[in-house]
Amino acid sequence: METRIAVVGIIVENPNAVEKLNNILHEYSKYIIGRMGIPYHKRNISIISIVMDAPNDVISALSGKLGMLPHVSTKTVYSKLTFDSE
């Protein structure tokens, strides 16, 4: 199965959404190779970036689930390279 590297950018506009967001990320933890979160107190939002190595359908599923959460916006950038899974 082929995998790709992707970065999922997430903006959380309401702290109440964080628990559901973290639960979803935990479901996909075996595909996540890095995570960085930045609380932006001045604007009362959080900015999170997730780096994944996963098949296309897994990346799309995660991004879709996150995008359906209220007060959460996401955008995904995919690498053009593909890799054989190990």
Secondary structure, 3 states (H helix, E strand, C coil): CEEEEEEEEEEECCHHHHHHHHHHHHHCHHHEEEEEEEEECCCCEEEEEEEEEECHHHHHHHHHHHHCCCCEEEEEEECCCCEECC
